[in-house]
Amino acid sequence: MSEEATHATIEAIARNSYGQLIAYIAARSGDVAEAEDALSEAFVSALEKWPVDGVPEKPEAWLLHVARNRVIDAARHNQVRQKSEEFLQQIAEEAESIAEAREHFPDERLKLLFVCAHPAIDPAARTPLMLQTVLGIDAARIASAFLVSPAAMSQRLVRAKNKIRDAAIPFRVPEPAEWEERTSFVLDAIYSAYTTGWESVLETSATHHALAGEAISIGRTVVQLMPNEPEARGLLALMLHCEARRAARYTGDGEFVPLDQQDPNLWSHSLMKEAEDHLRTASAFNQTGRYQLEAAIQSIHASRARTGAIDWPEILLLYEGLVRISPSIGALVGRAVALAQTGRHTAGLAALEEIPACRTNDYQPYWAARGHILRLLNRENEASKALARAASLTDDPALREYLLRRAGVGGRSI
């Protein structure tokens, strides 16, 4: 195998197995930062040795073996944290047994998700910590998503990892009585990971598409672990409905296609069916939550594949419920659009203008929605300015081009 092919293999392993490897090591060492350092050294070693020696038959086991040695060496030289010889022997034996076994090593990511959502962790750090350690998103992207500087986010993550180590937070799945307290943070982290992959769909690297798939995979794992948690099913249904439309979001030439103009024949009907099954099961619990409502909104959009139309009054009703229980900026903007789409254009604009400016200044969907509603009101000059501002707030070149076209010409799509 060429050096280029070997590097591509290592990149693929990092993309697909990083979170699982970190979780496995951290669950045994109790130190997330140490696990990250150990795995980083293992990948460096792979970059040095695999082009010469070839890719091992079980590359993940090889990486785990090297990382395990790094953890053991660090433990033996750390006089402050003297890990017992019993622990060192345990991790060594486990790594050896995994290397020799046919099956993959255990998936400990869910345990790590719940550790990150522990009450002892600063609430502002929980979701970013999960995104980095379990799902492999780098600190710079997390900082961008949370609108803070990379340096501030890095400090936040370091403090959280130190807390896990110093407080000896146990790596275990919480008892049922603890689930409600931490489940919402786990679900939020999974959805944040999914949206990061979703919004980066045009990037040439497959990393971000894989991130969306990994988020769905962890979402399925959470549903398997907590089959009676309706919000877990609601989240999974939401992600599946969005993923079902991935192929329709852009033309073959890379042009952005808004949801109401997408060809339903390009949607994945198998994913939509899976989403509907989970949403139906969740609704049977009669415990309405944010993710169930968001999934229900996407379900209404998906119904256009059967009916050829969008039931905006039903969508408005769902947004009214969503705003009551979770008045996020996205929910407030969505409600305003739904008002306008039901013919209440002035009410839709008023709903937008009720949102504090501090929440909307840099929020691209707000300006896109504002431009759309202003155009419905025939306030063309203001609409063009709003759409141009929306275009300036997106990193997606196809979406930017679409918004700029709309800023320059009339149209009724959003």
ABEGO torsion letter per residue (X at the ends): XBAAAAAAAAAAAAAAAAAAAAAAAAAAAGBAAAAAAAAAAAAAAAAAAAAAAEBBABAAAAAAAAAAAAAAAAAAABAABBBBAAAAAAAAAAAAAAAABABBBBBAAAAAAAAAABAABBAAAAAAAAAAAAAGBBAAAAAAAAGBBAAAAAAAAAAAAAAAAAAGBBBBBBBAAAAAAAAAAAAAAAAAAAAAAAAAAABABAAAAAAAAAAAAAAAAAAAABAABAAAAAAAAAAAAAAAAAAAABBAAGBBBBAAABBAAABBAAAAAAAAAAAAAAAAAGBBBAAAAAAAAAAAAAAAAAAGBBBAAAAAAAAAAAAAABBBAAAAAAAAAAAAAAGBAAAAAAAAAABBAAAAAABAAAAAAAAAAAAAAGBAAAAAAAAAAAAAABABAAAAAAAAAAAABBEABX
